[in-house]
């Protein structure tokens, strides 16, 4: 199943995972640099347009690789100001955003889902309040919903929500 190509337009699981990555990044807004948040929001917008069918194919790998190199250079540049933990969280969030742009196979989907689950756990490093725990639980349910949509793409949403 990991080498199967994913559909570009109308793939509900990809859109749900993109929204989950975006909400997870917004939960980490105090720890992330502004341009990383902008990168995540742009990736979310591109994934939405791909879902709607506005684009017929994904972005070119060469473009994403150039963005990845620029992102790594910028993270190295700002790493002394932020510290190791915040730099690594910024790196993981930007890697998730760039991987969202290259989402082509089932393996890519599962990698992003795993990173998103790890980022939800990283949220607890910075905030252990009750309200934050409730918000992170809702985001976790969104990540699990996207995994269910991935493994049961033809199931109605009501049935999937009932099993959550």
N, C-alpha and C positions, 0 to 999 in steps of 0.2 A: 504494500500500500504506500510505502514511502517514496516510490519513484513515479507515482501517478501524477499526471499533470492536472492542475486545478483549472476550472473554468474562470474566465476573467469577469464577464458580466453576469450579474445576478447571483453571485455566490454569497449566500447569507452568512456563512461561517467566517469568511474573510472580512466582511463588513463588521460583524460582531467583535471579532478579534481586534480590528483596527480601532473601534470605539473603546474597547477595554484598554488597549495600550494608551490611547489618548487620555482617558480618565485616570489611569494609573500615573501618567506623567503629570497631569494637573494636580494630583494629590501630592506629588513631590515638588511642587512649584517653588518652594523656598530653597530647596537644595540644588535645583537645576539652574543652569545659566539661561538667560533669555533666548539666545539663539538656538539652544537645544529644544526649548519649548516651541519655538517657531518652526523648527525642522519637523517636530512631531505633528504639529497642526497642519503643515503642508503635506506630510505623508498621509495624514488622515483625509485631507481634501482630495488628494490624488486617488486614494483607495475608494473614496465615495464616488468620484467620477468614473472610475473603472467599473464599479458596481452598477452604476446607472447605464453604462454602455456608451458613454460619451467618447471614450477612447477604445479603439479596437485591440490594442496590444499594450503590454507593459512597457515601461521605460527601458532604454538601452542600458546594458550592463556597463558600458564604458562611462556613461554619465554618472551612474551610481558609484562606480569605483572612484571617479574624480571627487565626488562629494565625500566619500569615505576618507580619502587621503586628506582633503581639506579639514574634515572634522577631526581627524587624529592630530594634525598639526596644531589646530586651535586648542585642542584639549591639552596637548603637551605644553603649549605656550601659557595657558592659564593654570596649569597644575600646581605651581608653587604657591599661588594665592589661595587655592581652594583646599589643598590637602589630598591625601590619597583616597580616602573613602568617597568624598564627593566627586572626585575626578572619575573614579571607577563607576559610580552610579550614573554620572553624565555619559560616560562611554557606553554603558549598557543601554541606556534609554536611546541614545543616538543610533546605536547598532540595531535596536528594535525598529526604529523609525526607518532606517535605510533598508532593512530587510523587508519591511512592509511594502516598500516600493518594488522589491524584486520577488514578491510572492508568486511563485510559479508552480511549485510542486508541494506535495503533501508533507515532505520533509521540512520544507521552509515553514509551513504552517505550524508544525509541531515544535520547531525551534523557537519561533516567536511566542507560542503559548507557554513553553517552559520558562523563557526569559521573563514573560509577564508575571507568571506565578512567583518567580524569584523577586521581581520588583515589588510585588504586593507585600512580600515578606520584608523587604527593605524599608517599606513605609513604616513598619512597626518599630524600626530603630529610632526614628525621629519623633514619633507620636504614639503614646500608649493610652490616650484618653478614650473614654467610653464612646463618644461620638465618632472619633476616628476609627475605632474598632468596628462600629456599625457600618460606616462608609466603606471600609476595607472589605467587610464581609459582603456587601452588595457588589463591589468590584470583583471579588473572588467568584461570586455567583455568575457574573457576566463572563468571566473567563471560562468557567465550567460550562456555561450555556453555549459559548462559541465552540468548545470541544464537542459538545453533544450535537450541535448543528453540523459539525464537520463529519462526525461518524454516522449521523442519520440525516442526510441532506434532504430527503423527500418527506420526512415526518412533519406533520403540522406543528406550528409553534405552540399551540395549546397543549398538545401531548408532551412536548419537550418541557414546557414550563411546569406541567403537572409532576414530572419525574424529578424536578430539581429539588 
